[in-house]
Structures are given as structure tokens and as C-alpha cells.
């Protein structure tokens, strides 16, 4: 497969990272972009080493996504090193420091925590290793001053899409149970606020319970059991910030004798085969496919930067709605 001629001498990478990628929002409202204005010096062909610091790869989505990044990079001739911080912020900092010591040319960081990741980003900057933020926005650090670019989902938009789908396709008024991701994770906060704010402005939504379940199936099942006991099952819509929590919630509702899919509708985010099969089985009404097969999309953006082309400082990864109208087709492509 095609290898890029080795990109940039270390000194050139540092110069471009620190000074060369700035872009500003245009008068027309277009996304901020960067372009490496430093001289791109090509050296003899070599294998580029890409480090990937993942926050946690325990879920089906994150396992599929991290594997796809490794496979896509490897197919392009890169040496891709993947680490798993297992939701431990200190381990993530140590992982990034280890990737720096292993002479990575660029490091992709999927933050566990929007603020606690700062020392890892700073370590890359100090070592002259360009960093790229994946999936989750960070606070108190920004592109291009502290890292090259971010490639994330738009959690607020995701929440809005889920809420709007319910408004357009389900019969209200709604009594809602919301199972949330970790409170410290910006992605979870955004998925919540996007849904909640649209629900409030639209009217017809009553939130009977909001519970943190940390993206986890077992915790979501336990949370839903407690919610059912506290409310007597008096709700008709469940919104979960990821599919793992939807699976746990469905298990708890079925155990309690609630008719999932008829009496209670479930909307969620992520689209594994298990999730899409649940749509076909009538247990999940809708999911938002934040596609884990992002490897080529991610490396396309990285290569734009490496080649000195214009690129977006804040790139939004693709996503689509899946419901009963397209679930059969989506199942064939699911992870």
C-alpha cells in the first residue's frame, strides 16, 4: 500500500505544530481550518509510527473503532501502536509518555476526561510530538496551539437528533428516563444537553429520572431496576447515551414485565449488530450510528495535515440515523 514519504523532519514537525496551523472562522461561518505554511521537507522513505492512546476499549464500539484505526493505519504502511488506559486518567498520561519514549511521530489521544488529559497533551507538546484529539473535546487546550486538530463527534447535535426523531416519529407526551455517560466526560454532557434542551423548548417531555450509568450495561441494568421500583414503571421513553446502557435498561425492563417496544420506546446512540438486531426485533426504536469504521476517515484528515494541505482544526466525524426503515440494510455493515 501507499506510504507517504516521511513526512517532516522532527524540527519541521515542531515548527508546524507550534506555529503553522492557525486558522480562523471566515465571515461566512465556515469551520476553522489550518494549513501548514512551513516548508515541507521530504526525507528518505521510512515507516511512520503512529501512537494511539485510547481511553477504554471495553465496549463493542470502542473495540471496533480502535481496531479499525489500527487496521487502516497499517494498511497505509504505518506502524500503529495502540494503548488502552482502561478509564484510568493517570494511566492515560503514562501511556502517552510511553508512546513518546517509543519514538512515535504523531500521537492520537482519545481523552477519558476533558480536563485531566491536559498533562498528556502537554507532554506531547514539550517533546515536539504532534498530538491529535479523538472523539471527545477537551478543555483548557486548543488547536493549533496545543495540539494539531480534533476529530470528534458533535454530542449536542447527536442528542438533538435523538430527541427530534422521537418528536417526529413517536406519540407523546413523553415521560422520559435518561441514562447518562460519565459526568466528567464532555461527550456525555453534550449528548445530554442536546436532547434535554430540545425537549424543554419543544414541550411535551417530562423527565421522571436521570441516572449516571457510566456507559456500562450492568450499571445501567441496576440503575433501571431502581428507577422502575421508584416510579412503578410510569414512563414511556428511555434515552441512553450509548447502546450498552440501552441493553442493560432493556434487560431490567423485561425482567420487570414491561413491554419494551410497545409500552416503552428506547432511543440510543451507537450501532453494533446487537443494537441493530434489537431494532429489527422491535426493542429499540432508533439509534444514531456514530460509525466505528473511522480509520480511513481519520487518516485522510491526518494526511491532509501532513501533506501541508488545508484541514479543519475541529473535524466532525460522520453519523447517520438507523430505525426500522433502514435497519436491515445497516445490519449487513454493522460491527
Order of alpha helices (4+ residues) and beta strands (2+ residues): alpha-beta-beta-alpha-beta-alpha-beta-alpha-beta-beta-alpha-beta-alpha-beta-alpha-beta-alpha-beta-alpha-beta-alpha-beta-beta-beta-alpha
